[in-house]
Amino acid sequence: MTWDKITGVDYRPERDIKEGLAETIDWYRRNPDRWAPLVRNPNAARMAVPAGEEADAH
């Protein structure tokens, strides 16, 4: 992967790949309630409702 195209729009990542991956892994370890139901039940993603929102009555 190169940065040739993206450097023209003055983009710079906020963290390097190692830091970003470490943060992502840490998030998954701290938040199993957010992703584990999707592993156990693939249809759960369609039924999931973000906190503070109500499910559609359809």
All heavy atoms as a GROMACS GRO file, in nm:
protein
  473
    1MET      N    1   0.084  -0.116   0.000
    1MET     CA    2   0.000   0.000   0.000
    1MET      C    3   0.090   0.124   0.000
    1MET      O    4   0.189   0.128   0.070
    1MET     CB    5  -0.089   0.000   0.124
    1MET     CG    6  -0.176   0.123   0.128
    1MET     SD    7  -0.265   0.153   0.283
    1MET     CE    8  -0.361   0.009   0.303
    2THR      N    9   0.051   0.221  -0.078
    2THR     CA   10   0.125   0.346  -0.079
    2THR      C   11   0.031   0.462  -0.046
    2THR      O   12  -0.091   0.449  -0.053
    2THR     CB   13   0.189   0.373  -0.217
    2THR    OG1   14   0.084   0.398  -0.311
    2THR    CG2   15   0.275   0.256  -0.261
    3TRP      N   16   0.088   0.573  -0.010
    3TRP     CA   17   0.012   0.693   0.025
    3TRP      C   18   0.003   0.791  -0.092
    3TRP      O   19  -0.040   0.904  -0.075
    3TRP     CB   20   0.079   0.763   0.144
    3TRP     CG   21   0.066   0.685   0.270
    3TRP    CD1   22   0.160   0.601   0.323
    3TRP    CD2   23  -0.045   0.680   0.356
    3TRP    NE1   24   0.113   0.544   0.438
    3TRP    CE2   25  -0.014   0.592   0.461
    3TRP    CE3   26  -0.170   0.742   0.355
    3TRP    CZ2   27  -0.103   0.564   0.564
    3TRP    CZ3   28  -0.257   0.714   0.459
    3TRP    CH2   29  -0.223   0.626   0.560
    4ASP      N   30   0.043   0.749  -0.211
    4ASP     CA   31   0.050   0.839  -0.326
    4ASP      C   32  -0.079   0.918  -0.350
    4ASP      O   33  -0.077   1.039  -0.367
    4ASP     CB   34   0.088   0.763  -0.452
    4ASP     CG   35   0.227   0.704  -0.444
    4ASP    OD1   36   0.306   0.747  -0.357
    4ASP    OD2   37   0.256   0.612  -0.522
    5LYS      N   38  -0.192   0.851  -0.355
    5LYS     CA   39  -0.318   0.918  -0.387
    5LYS      C   40  -0.372   1.001  -0.271
    5LYS      O   41  -0.426   1.108  -0.291
    5LYS     CB   42  -0.423   0.817  -0.432
    5LYS     CG   43  -0.388   0.753  -0.564
    5LYS     CD   44  -0.495   0.656  -0.607
    5LYS     CE   45  -0.456   0.591  -0.738
    5LYS     NZ   46  -0.558   0.495  -0.783
    6ILE      N   47  -0.360   0.952  -0.151
    6ILE     CA   48  -0.419   1.019  -0.036
    6ILE      C   49  -0.339   1.142   0.008
    6ILE      O   50  -0.395   1.236   0.065
    6ILE     CB   51  -0.440   0.920   0.081
    6ILE    CG1   52  -0.541   0.973   0.180
    6ILE    CG2   53  -0.310   0.889   0.150
    6ILE    CD1   54  -0.682   0.965   0.136
    7THR      N   55  -0.211   1.148  -0.022
    7THR     CA   56  -0.132   1.264   0.020
    7THR      C   57  -0.176   1.390  -0.052
    7THR      O   58  -0.157   1.500  -0.001
    7THR     CB   59   0.019   1.241  -0.002
    7THR    OG1   60   0.041   1.208  -0.139
    7THR    CG2   61   0.073   1.134   0.088
    8GLY      N   62  -0.240   1.377  -0.166
    8GLY     CA   63  -0.288   1.493  -0.240
    8GLY      C   64  -0.402   1.564  -0.170
    8GLY      O   65  -0.432   1.679  -0.202
    9VAL      N   66  -0.467   1.499  -0.075
    9VAL     CA   67  -0.578   1.562  -0.002
    9VAL      C   68  -0.537   1.597   0.141
    9VAL      O   69  -0.621   1.623   0.225
    9VAL     CB   70  -0.705   1.474  -0.003
    9VAL    CG1   71  -0.759   1.459  -0.144
    9VAL    CG2   72  -0.678   1.340   0.061
   10ASP      N   73  -0.409   1.595   0.168
   10ASP     CA   74  -0.354   1.635   0.297
   10ASP      C   75  -0.405   1.549   0.413
   10ASP      O   76  -0.432   1.598   0.521
   10ASP     CB   77  -0.383   1.783   0.324
   10ASP     CG   78  -0.292   1.840   0.431
   10ASP    OD1   79  -0.176   1.797   0.439
   10ASP    OD2   80  -0.338   1.928   0.507
   11TYR      N   81  -0.419   1.419   0.390
   11TYR     CA   82  -0.461   1.326   0.495
   11TYR      C   83  -0.340   1.264   0.561
   11TYR      O   84  -0.244   1.225   0.495
   11TYR     CB   85  -0.549   1.215   0.437
   11TYR     CG   86  -0.574   1.104   0.536
   11TYR    CD1   87  -0.672   1.118   0.633
   11TYR    CD2   88  -0.499   0.987   0.534
   11TYR    CE1   89  -0.694   1.018   0.727
   11TYR    CE2   90  -0.521   0.887   0.628
   11TYR     CZ   91  -0.618   0.903   0.723
   11TYR     OH   92  -0.639   0.804   0.815
   12ARG      N   93  -0.346   1.254   0.691
   12ARG     CA   94  -0.244   1.183   0.768
   12ARG      C   95  -0.317   1.100   0.873
   12ARG      O   96  -0.405   1.152   0.941
   12ARG     CB   97  -0.148   1.279   0.838
   12ARG     CG   98  -0.059   1.356   0.743
   12ARG     CD   99   0.052   1.266   0.689
   12ARG     NE  100   0.137   1.338   0.597
   12ARG     CZ  101   0.132   1.328   0.465
   12ARG    NH1  102   0.046   1.248   0.408
   12ARG    NH2  103   0.215   1.396   0.389
   13PRO      N  104  -0.283   0.973   0.889
   13PRO     CA  105  -0.349   0.892   0.992
   13PRO      C  106  -0.318   0.948   1.131
   13PRO      O  107  -0.213   1.006   1.154
   13PRO     CB  108  -0.289   0.753   0.974
   13PRO     CG  109  -0.167   0.771   0.891
   13PRO     CD  110  -0.181   0.899   0.816
   14GLU      N  111  -0.414   0.931   1.222
   14GLU     CA  112  -0.396   0.981   1.358
   14GLU      C  113  -0.303   0.891   1.440
   14GLU      O  114  -0.248   0.934   1.540
   14GLU     CB  115  -0.531   0.992   1.428
   14GLU     CG  116  -0.618   1.099   1.366
   14GLU     CD  117  -0.752   1.111   1.436
   14GLU    OE1  118  -0.770   1.052   1.544
   14GLU    OE2  119  -0.838   1.180   1.382
   15ARG      N  120  -0.292   0.766   1.400
   15ARG     CA  121  -0.205   0.671   1.472
   15ARG      C  122  -0.147   0.573   1.372
   15ARG      O  123  -0.201   0.556   1.264
   15ARG     CB  124  -0.284   0.598   1.581
   15ARG     CG  125  -0.404   0.526   1.528
   15ARG     CD  126  -0.499   0.475   1.633
   15ARG     NE  127  -0.552   0.568   1.729
   15ARG     CZ  128  -0.655   0.650   1.710
   15ARG    NH1  129  -0.716   0.652   1.595
   15ARG    NH2  130  -0.697   0.728   1.804
   16ASP      N  131  -0.037   0.510   1.410
   16ASP     CA  132   0.022   0.413   1.318
   16ASP      C  133  -0.053   0.280   1.328
   16ASP      O  134  -0.138   0.261   1.416
   16ASP     CB  135   0.173   0.396   1.343
   16ASP     CG  136   0.206   0.333   1.477
   16ASP    OD1  137   0.124   0.260   1.534
   16ASP    OD2  138   0.320   0.354   1.524
   17ILE      N  139  -0.025   0.189   1.239
   17ILE     CA  140  -0.100   0.064   1.230
   17ILE      C  141  -0.089  -0.019   1.358
   17ILE      O  142  -0.188  -0.075   1.404
   17ILE     CB  143  -0.057  -0.018   1.105
   17ILE    CG1  144  -0.149  -0.138   1.084
   17ILE    CG2  145   0.087  -0.063   1.115
   17ILE    CD1  146  -0.284  -0.104   1.033
   18LYS      N  147   0.028  -0.025   1.419
   18LYS     CA  148   0.043  -0.103   1.543
   18LYS      C  149  -0.042  -0.046   1.655
   18LYS      O  150  -0.109  -0.118   1.729
   18LYS     CB  151   0.190  -0.110   1.585
   18LYS     CG  152   0.272  -0.200   1.498
   18LYS     CD  153   0.415  -0.208   1.549
   18LYS     CE  154   0.499  -0.297   1.460
   18LYS     NZ  155   0.636  -0.309   1.509
   19GLU      N  156  -0.041   0.084   1.670
   19GLU     CA  157  -0.121   0.150   1.773
   19GLU      C  158  -0.270   0.130   1.746
   19GLU      O  159  -0.348   0.099   1.837
   19GLU     CB  160  -0.088   0.298   1.779
   19GLU     CG  161  -0.165   0.375   1.883
   19GLU     CD  162  -0.136   0.525   1.878
   19GLU    OE1  163  -0.050   0.569   1.800
   19GLU    OE2  164  -0.203   0.597   1.954
   20GLY      N  165  -0.310   0.146   1.621
   20GLY     CA  166  -0.450   0.129   1.584
   20GLY      C  167  -0.500  -0.013   1.608
   20GLY      O  168  -0.610  -0.033   1.659
   21LEU      N  169  -0.420  -0.111   1.571
   21LEU     CA  170  -0.459  -0.250   1.594
   21LEU      C  171  -0.467  -0.282   1.744
   21LEU      O  172  -0.559  -0.349   1.789
   21LEU     CB  173  -0.362  -0.346   1.526
   21LEU     CG  174  -0.377  -0.355   1.374
   21LEU    CD1  175  -0.266  -0.441   1.316
   21LEU    CD2  176  -0.513  -0.411   1.335
   22ALA      N  177  -0.372  -0.231   1.820
   22ALA     CA  178  -0.374  -0.253   1.965
   22ALA      C  179  -0.500  -0.192   2.028
   22ALA      O  180  -0.564  -0.255   2.113
   22ALA     CB  181  -0.249  -0.194   2.030
   23GLU      N  182  -0.538  -0.073   1.984
   23GLU     CA  183  -0.659  -0.009   2.036
   23GLU      C  184  -0.784  -0.088   1.996
   23GLU      O  185  -0.877  -0.102   2.075
   23GLU     CB  186  -0.670   0.134   1.985
   23GLU     CG  187  -0.571   0.228   2.049
   23GLU     CD  188  -0.580   0.369   1.994
   23GLU    OE1  189  -0.681   0.401   1.926
   23GLU    OE2  190  -0.488   0.447   2.020
   24THR      N  191  -0.786  -0.139   1.873
   24THR     CA  192  -0.899  -0.217   1.827
   24THR      C  193  -0.913  -0.346   1.907
   24THR      O  194  -1.023  -0.381   1.953
   24THR     CB  195  -0.884  -0.250   1.677
   24THR    OG1  196  -0.878  -0.126   1.604
   24THR    CG2  197  -0.999  -0.335   1.626
   25ILE      N  198  -0.804  -0.416   1.929
   25ILE     CA  199  -0.806  -0.540   2.008
   25ILE      C  200  -0.851  -0.510   2.150
   25ILE      O  201  -0.934  -0.582   2.206
   25ILE     CB  202  -0.668  -0.608   2.005
   25ILE    CG1  203  -0.641  -0.661   1.864
   25ILE    CG2  204  -0.658  -0.718   2.109
   25ILE    CD1  205  -0.497  -0.702   1.839
   26ASP      N  206  -0.801  -0.402   2.207
   26ASP     CA  207  -0.840  -0.364   2.342
   26ASP      C  208  -0.990  -0.336   2.349
   26ASP      O  209  -1.058  -0.378   2.443
   26ASP     CB  210  -0.759  -0.241   2.387
   26ASP     CG  211  -0.786  -0.204   2.530
   26ASP    OD1  212  -0.780  -0.294   2.616
   26ASP    OD2  213  -0.812  -0.084   2.556
   27TRP      N  214  -1.045  -0.267   2.249
   27TRP     CA  215  -1.189  -0.238   2.247
   27TRP      C  216  -1.269  -0.369   2.246
   27TRP      O  217  -1.365  -0.384   2.321
   27TRP     CB  218  -1.225  -0.154   2.125
   27TRP     CG  219  -1.370  -0.116   2.126
   27TRP    CD1  220  -1.425  -0.004   2.179
   27TRP    CD2  221  -1.479  -0.194   2.074
   27TRP    NE1  222  -1.562  -0.006   2.163
   27TRP    CE2  223  -1.597  -0.121   2.098
   27TRP    CE3  224  -1.488  -0.316   2.008
   27TRP    CZ2  225  -1.723  -0.167   2.060
   27TRP    CZ3  226  -1.614  -0.362   1.970
   27TRP    CH2  227  -1.729  -0.288   1.996
   28TYR      N  228  -1.230  -0.463   2.160
   28TYR     CA  229  -1.302  -0.591   2.154
   28TYR      C  230  -1.293  -0.666   2.286
   28TYR      O  231  -1.390  -0.728   2.329
   28TYR     CB  232  -1.249  -0.677   2.039
   28TYR     CG  233  -1.315  -0.642   1.908
   28TYR    CD1  234  -1.256  -0.549   1.822
   28TYR    CD2  235  -1.435  -0.699   1.870
   28TYR    CE1  236  -1.316  -0.515   1.702
   28TYR    CE2  237  -1.496  -0.665   1.750
   28TYR     CZ  238  -1.436  -0.573   1.667
   28TYR     OH  239  -1.497  -0.539   1.549
   29ARG      N  240  -1.180  -0.660   2.353
   29ARG     CA  241  -1.166  -0.727   2.483
   29ARG      C  242  -1.252  -0.661   2.590
   29ARG      O  243  -1.306  -0.728   2.676
   29ARG     CB  244  -1.020  -0.727   2.526
   29ARG     CG  245  -0.937  -0.824   2.447
   29ARG     CD  246  -0.793  -0.821   2.491
   29ARG     NE  247  -0.718  -0.925   2.422
   29ARG     CZ  248  -0.587  -0.924   2.407
   29ARG    NH1  249  -0.514  -0.827   2.458
   29ARG    NH2  250  -0.527  -1.021   2.342
   30ARG      N  251  -1.265  -0.530   2.586
   30ARG     CA  252  -1.343  -0.457   2.686
   30ARG      C  253  -1.493  -0.459   2.658
   30ARG      O  254  -1.572  -0.429   2.747
   30ARG     CB  255  -1.298  -0.310   2.693
   30ARG     CG  256  -1.166  -0.287   2.759
   30ARG     CD  257  -1.138  -0.137   2.781
   30ARG     NE  258  -1.209  -0.048   2.690
   30ARG     CZ  259  -1.156   0.002   2.577
   30ARG    NH1  260  -1.034  -0.026   2.541
   30ARG    NH2  261  -1.228   0.083   2.500
   31ASN      N  262  -1.535  -0.491   2.536
   31ASN     CA  263  -1.676  -0.480   2.497
   31ASN      C  264  -1.734  -0.606   2.435
   31ASN      O  265  -1.798  -0.600   2.330
   31ASN     CB  266  -1.690  -0.364   2.396
   31ASN     CG  267  -1.654  -0.232   2.457
   31ASN    OD1  268  -1.731  -0.176   2.534
   31ASN    ND2  269  -1.536  -0.182   2.425
   32PRO      N  270  -1.719  -0.721   2.499
   32PRO     CA  271  -1.773  -0.843   2.439
   32PRO      C  272  -1.925  -0.840   2.425
   32PRO      O  273  -1.980  -0.905   2.335
   32PRO     CB  274  -1.729  -0.954   2.534
   32PRO     CG  275  -1.707  -0.885   2.664
   32PRO     CD  276  -1.658  -0.747   2.628
   33ASP      N  277  -1.992  -0.762   2.508
   33ASP     CA  278  -2.138  -0.752   2.498
   33ASP      C  279  -2.182  -0.687   2.367
   33ASP      O  280  -2.295  -0.704   2.324
   33ASP     CB  281  -2.194  -0.675   2.618
   33ASP     CG  282  -2.135  -0.537   2.632
   33ASP    OD1  283  -2.011  -0.523   2.621
   33ASP    OD2  284  -2.211  -0.441   2.656
   34ARG      N  285  -2.093  -0.613   2.302
   34ARG     CA  286  -2.126  -0.548   2.176
   34ARG      C  287  -2.110  -0.638   2.055
   34ARG      O  288  -2.176  -0.620   1.955
   34ARG     CB  289  -2.037  -0.424   2.156
   34ARG     CG  290  -2.053  -0.316   2.261
   34ARG     CD  291  -2.188  -0.247   2.253
   34ARG     NE  292  -2.214  -0.188   2.125
   34ARG     CZ  293  -2.192  -0.061   2.095
   34ARG    NH1  294  -2.146   0.021   2.185
   34ARG    NH2  295  -2.219  -0.016   1.975
   35TRP      N  296  -2.020  -0.737   2.062
   35TRP     CA  297  -1.994  -0.820   1.943
   35TRP      C  298  -2.024  -0.968   1.962
   35TRP      O  299  -2.056  -1.037   1.868
   35TRP     CB  300  -1.850  -0.802   1.895
   35TRP     CG  301  -1.747  -0.838   1.997
   35TRP    CD1  302  -1.686  -0.755   2.086
   35TRP    CD2  303  -1.693  -0.968   2.023
   35TRP    NE1  304  -1.600  -0.825   2.166
   35TRP    CE2  305  -1.601  -0.956   2.129
   35TRP    CE3  306  -1.714  -1.095   1.967
   35TRP    CZ2  307  -1.530  -1.064   2.179
   35TRP    CZ3  308  -1.643  -1.203   2.017
   35TRP    CH2  309  -1.552  -1.186   2.121
   36ALA      N  310  -2.016  -1.019   2.085
   36ALA     CA  311  -2.036  -1.163   2.108
   36ALA      C  312  -2.173  -1.212   2.064
   36ALA      O  313  -2.182  -1.321   2.006
   36ALA     CB  314  -2.009  -1.198   2.254
   37PRO      N  315  -2.282  -1.137   2.086
   37PRO     CA  316  -2.411  -1.186   2.038
   37PRO      C  317  -2.415  -1.206   1.887
   37PRO      O  318  -2.485  -1.294   1.837
   37PRO     CB  319  -2.509  -1.076   2.080
   37PRO     CG  320  -2.442  -1.010   2.196
   37PRO     CD  321  -2.294  -1.015   2.165
   38LEU      N  322  -2.340  -1.127   1.814
   38LEU     CA  323  -2.336  -1.141   1.668
   38LEU      C  324  -2.264  -1.268   1.626
   38LEU      O  325  -2.295  -1.327   1.523
   38LEU     CB  326  -2.270  -1.020   1.604
   38LEU     CG  327  -2.336  -0.887   1.636
   38LEU    CD1  328  -2.255  -0.773   1.578
   38LEU    CD2  329  -2.478  -0.884   1.586
   39VAL      N  330  -2.168  -1.311   1.706
   39VAL     CA  331  -2.096  -1.435   1.677
   39VAL      C  332  -2.186  -1.554   1.704
   39VAL      O  333  -2.191  -1.649   1.627
   39VAL     CB  334  -1.966  -1.444   1.760
   39VAL    CG1  335  -1.900  -1.578   1.743
   39VAL    CG2  336  -1.871  -1.331   1.720
   40ARG      N  337  -2.260  -1.547   1.814
   40ARG     CA  338  -2.349  -1.657   1.852
   40ARG      C  339  -2.470  -1.666   1.760
   40ARG      O  340  -2.520  -1.774   1.733
   40ARG     CB  341  -2.394  -1.641   1.996
   40ARG     CG  342  -2.284  -1.669   2.096
   40ARG     CD  343  -2.338  -1.676   2.238
   40ARG     NE  344  -2.391  -1.547   2.285
   40ARG     CZ  345  -2.318  -1.458   2.352
   40ARG    NH1  346  -2.192  -1.480   2.378
   40ARG    NH2  347  -2.372  -1.345   2.392
   41ASN      N  348  -2.521  -1.551   1.713
   41ASN     CA  349  -2.641  -1.547   1.631
   41ASN      C  350  -2.622  -1.446   1.519
   41ASN      O  351  -2.643  -1.327   1.538
   41ASN     CB  352  -2.762  -1.509   1.716
   41ASN     CG  353  -2.889  -1.501   1.636
   41ASN    OD1  354  -2.892  -1.532   1.517
   41ASN    ND2  355  -2.997  -1.459   1.700
   42PRO      N  356  -2.582  -1.491   1.399
   42PRO     CA  357  -2.557  -1.398   1.288
   42PRO      C  358  -2.677  -1.310   1.254
   42PRO      O  359  -2.661  -1.201   1.203
   42PRO     CB  360  -2.522  -1.490   1.172
   42PRO     CG  361  -2.479  -1.618   1.235
   42PRO     CD  362  -2.556  -1.628   1.363
   43ASN      N  363  -2.799  -1.354   1.284
   43ASN     CA  364  -2.918  -1.273   1.257
   43ASN      C  365  -2.935  -1.161   1.357
   43ASN      O  366  -3.017  -1.072   1.337
   43ASN     CB  367  -3.043  -1.361   1.256
   43ASN     CG  368  -3.041  -1.457   1.140
   43ASN    OD1  369  -2.998  -1.424   1.031
   43ASN    ND2  370  -3.086  -1.579   1.164
   44ALA      N  371  -2.858  -1.161   1.465
   44ALA     CA  372  -2.870  -1.059   1.568
   44ALA      C  373  -2.838  -0.920   1.513
   44ALA      O  374  -2.890  -0.821   1.562
   44ALA     CB  375  -2.780  -1.091   1.686
   45ALA      N  376  -2.754  -0.913   1.412
   45ALA     CA  377  -2.718  -0.782   1.356
   45ALA      C  378  -2.840  -0.713   1.299
   45ALA      O  379  -2.856  -0.591   1.312
   45ALA     CB  380  -2.611  -0.798   1.248
   46ARG      N  381  -2.930  -0.787   1.240
   46ARG     CA  382  -3.052  -0.727   1.186
   46ARG      C  383  -3.148  -0.686   1.297
   46ARG      O  384  -3.226  -0.595   1.281
   46ARG     CB  385  -3.122  -0.825   1.092
   46ARG     CG  386  -3.054  -0.830   0.958
   46ARG     CD  387  -3.136  -0.911   0.862
   46ARG     NE  388  -3.067  -1.040   0.852
   46ARG     CZ  389  -3.126  -1.156   0.839
   46ARG    NH1  390  -3.254  -1.165   0.831
   46ARG    NH2  391  -3.056  -1.266   0.830
   47MET      N  392  -3.140  -0.754   1.409
   47MET     CA  393  -3.231  -0.725   1.520
   47MET      C  394  -3.173  -0.621   1.615
   47MET      O  395  -3.245  -0.568   1.698
   47MET     CB  396  -3.261  -0.854   1.596
   47MET     CG  397  -3.329  -0.957   1.510
   47MET     SD  398  -3.370  -1.109   1.600
   47MET     CE  399  -3.207  -1.171   1.638
   48ALA      N  400  -3.044  -0.594   1.606
   48ALA     CA  401  -2.979  -0.504   1.700
   48ALA      C  402  -3.032  -0.362   1.684
   48ALA      O  403  -3.054  -0.314   1.574
   48ALA     CB  404  -2.828  -0.505   1.678
   49VAL      N  405  -3.051  -0.298   1.796
   49VAL     CA  406  -3.098  -0.159   1.797
   49VAL      C  407  -2.999  -0.080   1.880
   49VAL      O  408  -2.971  -0.116   1.994
   49VAL     CB  409  -3.240  -0.150   1.858
   49VAL    CG1  410  -3.284  -0.005   1.866
   49VAL    CG2  411  -3.337  -0.234   1.779
   50PRO      N  412  -2.944   0.029   1.826
   50PRO     CA  413  -2.850   0.110   1.904
   50PRO      C  414  -2.915   0.162   2.032
   50PRO      O  415  -3.036   0.187   2.036
   50PRO     CB  416  -2.818   0.226   1.809
   50PRO     CG  417  -2.848   0.175   1.672
   50PRO     CD  418  -2.962   0.078   1.692
   51ALA      N  419  -2.834   0.177   2.135
   51ALA     CA  420  -2.884   0.226   2.263
   51ALA      C  421  -2.955   0.360   2.244
   51ALA      O  422  -2.909   0.446   2.170
   51ALA     CB  423  -2.769   0.240   2.361
   52GLY      N  424  -3.068   0.375   2.310
   52GLY     CA  425  -3.143   0.500   2.301
   52GLY      C  426  -3.240   0.506   2.186
   52GLY      O  427  -3.314   0.603   2.172
   53GLU      N  428  -3.245   0.404   2.101
   53GLU     CA  429  -3.339   0.401   1.990
   53GLU      C  430  -3.436   0.287   2.009
   53GLU      O  431  -3.408   0.188   2.073
   53GLU     CB  432  -3.264   0.382   1.858
   53GLU     CG  433  -3.175   0.498   1.823
   53GLU     CD  434  -3.108   0.480   1.687
   53GLU    OE1  435  -3.156   0.397   1.608
   53GLU    OE2  436  -3.009   0.548   1.662
   54GLU      N  437  -3.554   0.302   1.951
   54GLU     CA  438  -3.655   0.198   1.960
   54GLU      C  439  -3.656   0.114   1.834
   54GLU      O  440  -3.629   0.164   1.725
   54GLU     CB  441  -3.793   0.260   1.980
   54GLU     CG  442  -3.808   0.329   2.115
   54GLU     CD  443  -3.949   0.382   2.136
   54GLU    OE1  444  -4.041   0.324   2.077
   54GLU    OE2  445  -3.962   0.477   2.211
   55ALA      N  446  -3.688  -0.013   1.848
   55ALA     CA  447  -3.697  -0.103   1.733
   55ALA      C  448  -3.819  -0.066   1.650
   55ALA      O  449  -3.921  -0.022   1.703
   55ALA     CB  450  -3.706  -0.247   1.779
   56ASP      N  451  -3.811  -0.086   1.520
   56ASP     CA  452  -3.926  -0.066   1.431
   56ASP      C  453  -4.035  -0.167   1.465
   56ASP      O  454  -4.006  -0.281   1.498
   56ASP     CB  455  -3.886  -0.083   1.285
   56ASP     CG  456  -3.800   0.032   1.236
   56ASP    OD1  457  -3.800   0.139   1.299
   56ASP    OD2  458  -3.734   0.014   1.134
   57ALA      N  459  -4.158  -0.128   1.453
   57ALA     CA  460  -4.269  -0.217   1.482
   57ALA      C  461  -4.311  -0.298   1.360
   57ALA      O  462  -4.418  -0.355   1.357
   57ALA     CB  463  -4.386  -0.134   1.534
   58HIS      N  464  -4.228  -0.307   1.257
   58HIS     CA  465  -4.262  -0.380   1.134
   58HIS      C  466  -4.263  -0.527   1.154
   58HIS      O  467  -4.188  -0.591   1.207
   58HIS     CB  468  -4.165  -0.347   1.021
   58HIS     CG  469  -4.163  -0.201   0.987
   58HIS    ND1  470  -4.269  -0.139   0.928
   58HIS    CD2  471  -4.070  -0.107   1.009
   58HIS    CE1  472  -4.239  -0.011   0.911
   58HIS    NE2  473  -4.119   0.011   0.961
   0.00000   0.00000   0.00000
